Amino acid sequence: MFEAYVSLFVVSSLEGWPDVCTQALDMTAMDRGPEFEATPIMMAYFVAFILIGSFFLLNFFIGVLFLKFNQAQKEEQKGLTQRDMSWMDIQKLILQAEPDYNSTNVPKNVVRRYFHDLVSSDRFDVAIMSCIILNMLQMGCFAEGMSEGMIWFLDFTNIIFTIVFIIEAVLKLIAFGGSYFENAWNKFDFFVVASSIMDFVLSALDSSSLDAVKVLPQLARVMRVLRVTRLLKFAEGLQAIIQTIMFSIPSLANVFGLLMLIFFMFAVSGNSLFRTVRQGDVIDDLKNFGDFVSAFILLFAVSTGEDWNKIMFDCSRTKE
């Protein structure tokens, strides 16, 4: 019973559970040796336990935390009427409200007004969004061992898309003027365009023989991927999720501080208990409890579920 309890604890951590599962699938009778997938029905046992003992319980704990959080929030709002809560929400909206520069800052100049109407139209947004999607597909076509013609085609289309995005930024700068940078999404778009220009510069330096610029092509590809994130501008659902994450950052900072405090406590304890363990399957001269920094890094690896059971067995040994 105890050994089964430990085995299920390992399975619930999802560390090495396929090894345990495959051994169970190969079992036959007590007086016979294992056979390959002799009892495949045993897979249902492990799948059911992972769903109930891992995923369900994890969500259960998260649900309890949310329940207690809501209860604490209600306690803070105790004594306030619905009218008071509505007034507070309206004040928050007023503080966070930003003017719509697309409709309020219409230029008087005829030429600028023409470009303003152009970049504010739905057809212009659809065209730019189509270019972003096509650019995503174009970046997804890169593969190892491509032909010279395919490489030329991808490089040529990358130049076309970059020119399109530069033209978009120039048109919006003409249309909106200085208020272009008042919008957060416009700032992000301008940063992506600047990254695309940097992509050209880094690609041009690719032929250089200097060791300092050997990593520039990889950096250029990373900057090129930033264009994909512009799709968030047109997806209101994704924007709502991002805003929710931004609103949660202060609370997440508190949780992160608590997590670092727990890591600190266990790192100091591990340094006191297992500093003599220097050899094992995972613990070695680089990863050990010999000092605080190494112990902190090792605990971070354990928290991710990476070889935690091997580290546990290494610590059970007392090697000098």
Contacts in CASP RR format, 6 or more apart in sequence:
PFRMAT RR
TARGET T0000
AUTHOR 0000-0000-0000
METHOD contacts of the structure
MODEL  1
MFEAYVSLFVVSSLEGWPDVCTQALDMTAMDRGPEFEATPIMMAYFVAFI
LIGSFFLLNFFIGVLFLKFNQAQKEEQKGLTQRDMSWMDIQKLILQAEPD
YNSTNVPKNVVRRYFHDLVSSDRFDVAIMSCIILNMLQMGCFAEGMSEGM
IWFLDFTNIIFTIVFIIEAVLKLIAFGGSYFENAWNKFDFFVVASSIMDF
VLSALDSSSLDAVKVLPQLARVMRVLRVTRLLKFAEGLQAIIQTIMFSIP
SLANVFGLLMLIFFMFAVSGNSLFRTVRQGDVIDDLKNFGDFVSAFILLF
AVSTGEDWNKIMFDCSRTKE
7 20 0 8 1.000
8 49 0 8 1.000
10 16 0 8 1.000
10 17 0 8 1.000
10 20 0 8 1.000
10 309 0 8 1.000
11 17 0 8 1.000
11 20 0 8 1.000
11 21 0 8 1.000
11 46 0 8 1.000
11 49 0 8 1.000
11 50 0 8 1.000
11 54 0 8 1.000
12 49 0 8 1.000
12 50 0 8 1.000
12 53 0 8 1.000
12 54 0 8 1.000
12 57 0 8 1.000
13 54 0 8 1.000
13 305 0 8 1.000
13 308 0 8 1.000
13 309 0 8 1.000
14 50 0 8 1.000
14 54 0 8 1.000
14 305 0 8 1.000
15 305 0 8 1.000
15 306 0 8 1.000
15 307 0 8 1.000
15 308 0 8 1.000
15 309 0 8 1.000
16 309 0 8 1.000
17 46 0 8 1.000
17 50 0 8 1.000
20 46 0 8 1.000
21 42 0 8 1.000
21 43 0 8 1.000
21 46 0 8 1.000
23 34 0 8 1.000
24 39 0 8 1.000
24 42 0 8 1.000
24 45 0 8 1.000
24 46 0 8 1.000
25 37 0 8 1.000
25 38 0 8 1.000
25 39 0 8 1.000
25 40 0 8 1.000
25 42 0 8 1.000
25 43 0 8 1.000
26 34 0 8 1.000
26 35 0 8 1.000
26 36 0 8 1.000
26 37 0 8 1.000
26 38 0 8 1.000
26 39 0 8 1.000
27 34 0 8 1.000
27 38 0 8 1.000
27 39 0 8 1.000
27 42 0 8 1.000
28 34 0 8 1.000
28 35 0 8 1.000
28 38 0 8 1.000
28 39 0 8 1.000
77 85 0 8 1.000
80 88 0 8 1.000
98 182 0 8 1.000
98 183 0 8 1.000
99 105 0 8 1.000
99 182 0 8 1.000
101 176 0 8 1.000
101 179 0 8 1.000
101 180 0 8 1.000
101 182 0 8 1.000
101 183 0 8 1.000
102 120 0 8 1.000
102 176 0 8 1.000
103 120 0 8 1.000
105 176 0 8 1.000
105 179 0 8 1.000
106 113 0 8 1.000
106 116 0 8 1.000
107 113 0 8 1.000
107 116 0 8 1.000
107 175 0 8 1.000
107 177 0 8 1.000
111 174 0 8 1.000
112 174 0 8 1.000
112 175 0 8 1.000
112 177 0 8 1.000
115 171 0 8 1.000
115 174 0 8 1.000
115 175 0 8 1.000
116 175 0 8 1.000
116 176 0 8 1.000
118 124 0 8 1.000
118 171 0 8 1.000
118 175 0 8 1.000
119 168 0 8 1.000
119 171 0 8 1.000
119 172 0 8 1.000
119 175 0 8 1.000
119 176 0 8 1.000
120 175 0 8 1.000
125 234 0 8 1.000
128 164 0 8 1.000
128 168 0 8 1.000
129 231 0 8 1.000
129 234 0 8 1.000
131 161 0 8 1.000
131 164 0 8 1.000
131 165 0 8 1.000
132 227 0 8 1.000
132 228 0 8 1.000
132 230 0 8 1.000
132 231 0 8 1.000
132 234 0 8 1.000
133 231 0 8 1.000
134 161 0 8 1.000
135 161 0 8 1.000
135 227 0 8 1.000
135 228 0 8 1.000
136 227 0 8 1.000
136 228 0 8 1.000
136 231 0 8 1.000
138 154 0 8 1.000
138 157 0 8 1.000
138 158 0 8 1.000
138 161 0 8 1.000
139 224 0 8 1.000
139 225 0 8 1.000
139 227 0 8 1.000
139 228 0 8 1.000
141 150 0 8 1.000
141 154 0 8 1.000
142 154 0 8 1.000
146 154 0 8 1.000
158 199 0 8 1.000
158 224 0 8 1.000
161 227 0 8 1.000
162 196 0 8 1.000
162 197 0 8 1.000
162 199 0 8 1.000
162 200 0 8 1.000
165 189 0 8 1.000
165 192 0 8 1.000
165 193 0 8 1.000
165 196 0 8 1.000
165 227 0 8 1.000
166 193 0 8 1.000
166 196 0 8 1.000
166 197 0 8 1.000
168 189 0 8 1.000
168 193 0 8 1.000
169 189 0 8 1.000
169 190 0 8 1.000
169 193 0 8 1.000
172 180 0 8 1.000
172 186 0 8 1.000
172 189 0 8 1.000
173 180 0 8 1.000
176 186 0 8 1.000
180 186 0 8 1.000
180 190 0 8 1.000
181 187 0 8 1.000
181 190 0 8 1.000
185 233 0 8 1.000
188 229 0 8 1.000
188 230 0 8 1.000
188 233 0 8 1.000
189 230 0 8 1.000
189 233 0 8 1.000
191 226 0 8 1.000
192 226 0 8 1.000
192 227 0 8 1.000
192 229 0 8 1.000
192 230 0 8 1.000
195 223 0 8 1.000
195 224 0 8 1.000
195 226 0 8 1.000
196 223 0 8 1.000
196 224 0 8 1.000
196 227 0 8 1.000
198 220 0 8 1.000
198 223 0 8 1.000
199 220 0 8 1.000
199 223 0 8 1.000
199 224 0 8 1.000
202 213 0 8 1.000
202 216 0 8 1.000
202 217 0 8 1.000
202 219 0 8 1.000
202 220 0 8 1.000
202 223 0 8 1.000
203 216 0 8 1.000
203 217 0 8 1.000
203 220 0 8 1.000
205 213 0 8 1.000
205 216 0 8 1.000
206 213 0 8 1.000
206 216 0 8 1.000
206 217 0 8 1.000
206 220 0 8 1.000
231 238 0 8 1.000
232 238 0 8 1.000
232 239 0 8 1.000
232 242 0 8 1.000
233 239 0 8 1.000
263 296 0 8 1.000
263 299 0 8 1.000
263 300 0 8 1.000
263 303 0 8 1.000
264 296 0 8 1.000
266 299 0 8 1.000
267 292 0 8 1.000
267 295 0 8 1.000
267 296 0 8 1.000
267 299 0 8 1.000
268 292 0 8 1.000
268 295 0 8 1.000
270 289 0 8 1.000
270 295 0 8 1.000
271 289 0 8 1.000
271 290 0 8 1.000
271 291 0 8 1.000
271 292 0 8 1.000
271 295 0 8 1.000
273 289 0 8 1.000
273 315 0 8 1.000
274 288 0 8 1.000
274 289 0 8 1.000
274 290 0 8 1.000
274 315 0 8 1.000
275 288 0 8 1.000
275 289 0 8 1.000
275 290 0 8 1.000
276 318 0 8 1.000
276 319 0 8 1.000
276 320 0 8 1.000
277 283 0 8 1.000
277 288 0 8 1.000
277 289 0 8 1.000
277 314 0 8 1.000
277 315 0 8 1.000
277 317 0 8 1.000
277 318 0 8 1.000
277 319 0 8 1.000
278 284 0 8 1.000
278 285 0 8 1.000
278 288 0 8 1.000
278 290 0 8 1.000
278 319 0 8 1.000
278 320 0 8 1.000
279 314 0 8 1.000
279 317 0 8 1.000
279 319 0 8 1.000
280 310 0 8 1.000
280 314 0 8 1.000
280 317 0 8 1.000
280 319 0 8 1.000
281 307 0 8 1.000
281 310 0 8 1.000
281 313 0 8 1.000
281 314 0 8 1.000
282 307 0 8 1.000
282 310 0 8 1.000
282 311 0 8 1.000
282 314 0 8 1.000
283 289 0 8 1.000
283 298 0 8 1.000
283 311 0 8 1.000
283 314 0 8 1.000
283 315 0 8 1.000
286 294 0 8 1.000
287 294 0 8 1.000
287 297 0 8 1.000
287 298 0 8 1.000
287 301 0 8 1.000
288 294 0 8 1.000
288 295 0 8 1.000
288 298 0 8 1.000
289 295 0 8 1.000
289 298 0 8 1.000
289 315 0 8 1.000
298 311 0 8 1.000
301 307 0 8 1.000
301 308 0 8 1.000
301 311 0 8 1.000
302 308 0 8 1.000
302 311 0 8 1.000
END
